[in-house]
């Protein structure tokens, strides 16, 4: 399992993961972008508060996208059911 050492928000973090390098880089870039957007809109914040707001923002994004995914899966399921009921369509 590859070992990574990244610098995020001025903190150095090391970890092991099976994720490919491009996923790690994309995640790092995404977090840095979100963090910078947060700081630009919030002004002076301690690192702890900024990271807490970042976590809340990411959790909200996750929950919204999970709900959207569930609705899409439900719609796809209904379409598949109709197709199975009337295969000649």
C-alpha positions as CSV (number, residue, x, y, z in Angstrom):
1,X,0.0,0.0,0.0
2,X,1.5,3.3,-1.0
3,X,2.4,5.9,1.6
4,X,1.6,9.6,1.0
5,X,2.8,12.7,2.7
6,X,0.8,15.8,1.9
7,X,0.8,19.4,3.1
8,X,-2.8,20.5,3.7
9,X,-3.7,23.9,5.2
10,X,-0.2,24.3,6.5
11,X,-0.2,20.9,8.2
12,X,1.8,17.9,7.1
13,X,-0.1,14.6,7.1
14,X,1.2,11.1,6.2
15,X,-1.0,8.1,5.5
16,X,-1.3,4.9,3.6
17,X,-4.0,4.1,1.1
18,X,-4.9,1.9,-1.9
19,X,-6.2,5.0,-3.7
20,X,-4.3,6.0,-6.8
21,X,-2.2,9.1,-6.9
22,X,-4.6,11.0,-9.2
23,X,-7.4,10.5,-6.6
24,X,-5.2,11.8,-3.8
25,X,-4.2,14.8,-5.8
26,X,-7.8,15.6,-6.8
27,X,-8.9,15.3,-3.2
28,X,-6.1,17.6,-2.0
29,X,-6.9,20.2,-4.7
30,X,-10.7,20.0,-3.9
31,X,-10.1,20.5,-0.2
32,X,-7.7,23.4,-0.7
33,X,-10.2,25.1,-3.1
34,X,-13.1,24.7,-0.6
35,X,-10.9,25.9,2.2
36,X,-9.7,29.0,0.3
37,X,-13.3,29.7,-0.7
38,X,-14.4,29.5,2.9
39,X,-11.6,31.8,4.1
40,X,-12.2,34.4,1.4
41,X,-15.8,34.6,2.4
42,X,-15.4,34.5,6.2
43,X,-12.5,36.8,6.9
44,X,-10.3,36.1,9.9
45,X,-10.9,32.6,11.4
46,X,-8.7,30.4,13.5
47,X,-7.5,27.3,11.8
48,X,-9.7,25.2,14.0
49,X,-12.9,27.1,13.2
50,X,-12.0,27.2,9.5
51,X,-11.5,23.4,9.4
52,X,-14.7,22.8,11.4
53,X,-16.7,24.9,8.9
54,X,-14.9,23.0,6.1
55,X,-16.1,19.7,7.6
56,X,-19.6,21.0,7.9
57,X,-19.6,22.2,4.3
58,X,-18.3,18.8,3.1
59,X,-20.8,16.9,5.2
60,X,-23.6,19.1,3.8
61,X,-22.4,18.5,0.2
62,X,-22.3,14.7,0.9
63,X,-25.8,14.6,2.3
64,X,-27.2,16.7,-0.5
65,X,-25.5,14.5,-3.1
66,X,-26.5,11.3,-1.4
67,X,-30.1,12.4,-1.5
68,X,-29.9,13.3,-5.2
69,X,-28.3,9.9,-5.9
70,X,-31.0,8.1,-4.1
71,X,-33.7,9.9,-6.1
72,X,-31.9,9.2,-9.4
73,X,-31.6,5.5,-8.4
74,X,-35.3,5.4,-7.6
75,X,-36.2,7.0,-11.0
76,X,-33.9,4.5,-12.8
77,X,-35.5,1.6,-10.9
78,X,-39.0,2.8,-12.0
79,X,-37.8,3.0,-15.6
80,X,-36.3,-0.5,-15.5
81,X,-39.6,-1.8,-13.9
82,X,-41.6,-0.3,-16.8
83,X,-39.2,-1.7,-19.3
84,X,-39.4,-5.2,-17.8
85,X,-43.2,-5.0,-17.7
86,X,-43.5,-4.0,-21.3
87,X,-40.3,-5.3,-23.1
88,X,-41.7,-4.4,-26.5
89,X,-41.4,-0.7,-25.8
